[in-house]
């Protein structure tokens, strides 16, 4: 295949040849100006720890020989938690044999009279009590009073 037709074939790509750029030779005075500008910019951004103390450190950083920004591992230490000193009261520590607490299950209520006969279901599952004298036809036809 020819290089000219490669752009037409779907899914086949040739890597582009990259030309390495030659590093520009910078004078010592130019590096010093850049170093001062870098430090000033770091102070402006409130990143004082990223400044370079000497020009030699900055030159090593520019050439890629300095690993200044490599972070060291620091083990996580959780902050101290605040624990409130609480007093213990006797009323909070009731035993089951003592008086019933406010959180106990209430007794089940039961109807003990003789007026109600049962419960009828009306519109949309509406439960209605049925008394002795009520006509059951009213509930079957879903009539109200």
Buried (B, 14 or more C-beta within 10 A) or exposed (E): EEEEEEEEEEEEEEEEEEEEEEEEEEEEEEBEEBBEEBBEEBEEEEEEEBBBEEBEBBBBBBEEEBEEEEEEEEEEEEEEEEEEEEEEEEEEEEEEEEEEEEEEEEEEEEEEEEEEEEEBEBEEEEEBEBEEEBEEEBBEEEEEE
